[in-house]
């Protein structure tokens, strides 16, 4: 077999490139600690860049006045999803895009989901929160 022949197949993908990942979590109106902020099951790695946020409300949260679902890098924070962007009081897909945590995250970051309704006590509500992010590129 000749060794000086140009290969006819494309090269194998390099492992020295960023990866696209996702973090997701389901919350319900009755989750204990949701008012103060529950951590999602995974964290963003240091240097990650969030590229898309999607909130799917499959069962509307039904507190009497407001149903704000927020996500932040601290319990009760809203730097990842602000209340105005994720009204959990209506069923549907929300695509919040006004997060203030833009650019590369400076440290490993745990997202916290909070729901602090006003008005009557809610008796229903289910939402899935999905973040897509680009992982940092490893140093070769």
Residue, then its C-alpha position, 0 to 999 in steps of 0.5 A: x500500500x502506498x503511503x504517499x497518496x492523498x487520502x480520499x476520505x475527510x479527516x476524522x473530527x478533532x477532539x480539540x474543539x468546543x462542544x454544544x451542550x444542554x442543561x434542562x430541568x422540570x419544575x412544578x408549582x409544588x416543588x419544595x424550595x422553588x420560591x427561594x430558588x432550586x438548583x438545576x441538575x447540572x452546571x455550566x462549565x467555566x467559559x461556557x456561552x449560553x446560545x439559546x434558552x427555551x421554557x416550555x410551559x406544558x401546564x399553566x401556573x395559576x396563581x391569582x395575579x402573577x406567575x413569574x418564573x425566573x432563572x439566575x446564577x444565584x438563588x432568586x436571581x434573574x440574570x439568566x431568565x427575567x420574569x418578564x420573559x417567562x410568564x408561566x401563567x400561559x401554556x406555550x414555548x417561551x424563548x427569553x433573550x434578555x439575559x444579562x449573563x452574556x458572554x463567557x461565564x467567568x466560573x462554573x455556574x449553577x442555574x437556580x430556578x425560582x417561582x414567586x407568585x402573587x395573588x392566590x396560592x397556585x394549584x397547577x403548573x409544570x414547566x421545562x427549562x432548557x439551556x443550550x450552550x457552547x462549551x469552552x475550547x480546551x487548550x491544546 
